[in-house]
Amino acid sequence: MKKKDIYVKFEIGEMVFCKTDPEQYERQVTGMLLRESRLIYKVTFNSVEDSFYGFELTSDEDILKRLR
């Protein structure tokens, strides 16, 4: 078995934004799921849990997207 290191970009409980969300709703990281060599983040907004890869999330709000 080959050992691999997984980089955790966001911690459980951290507030994040989806880069492609035009409304820029703040979501909370509620879990993580490890699939092969990919880490999938479980994030919750308004009692709905969605799954995202780390590159789809950011800790910084994109205010310009919300203003459009």
N, C-alpha and C positions, 0 to 999 in steps of 0.2 A: 504494500500500500504506500502511495506517495503522499508525503506531508505537504500541505499547502497552507499559506497564511492568508487569512481573510481580513481585509481592511474594513473596519466599521466606521462609516462616516458620520452617522447619527446615532444617538443613544435613545433608549426607551424613555419616553416622557418629554423628549425634546420637541419643540414646536418648529414645523417646517412648512414650506410652500411648494406646490407643484409648479415647475417651470412653465408648463403649457396651459395652466389655468388662467383664463382671462380675468376672472374675478379676484384672483390671488387670495383665496380663503386660507386661513391659517389652520393647519392640521397638526395632530399630535401623533408622534411615533408610538404605537402601542405594541409592536412586536417585530420579530425578524424571523425569516424563514430561509434556511440554507438549502440551495438546490445545486448539486454538483459543485461548481466553483463560483456560483453567483449567490449574492446575498439579496434577498427581497425584503423590503421594508413594508410592514403593515402599518398604515396610517389611518386615523379616524377623524372625520369631520361630521358634525351633526348626527352622531350615532351610526354613521355608515363607515365601514372599514373597507379600504381599498389597498391594492398592492402596487408598489412601485420599485423600480431599480434605483440605486443611489444617484445615478446621473440624471434622473428625472426630478430630483428634489433639491431644494436649496434652503438654507436658513435665512436668506435675505429676501424680503418682499420686493417684487418688481412693480413699483408704483405706476410706471408708465403703462403697463398692461391694463391696470385697473382703471386708468383715466380714459381709455379709448372707448 
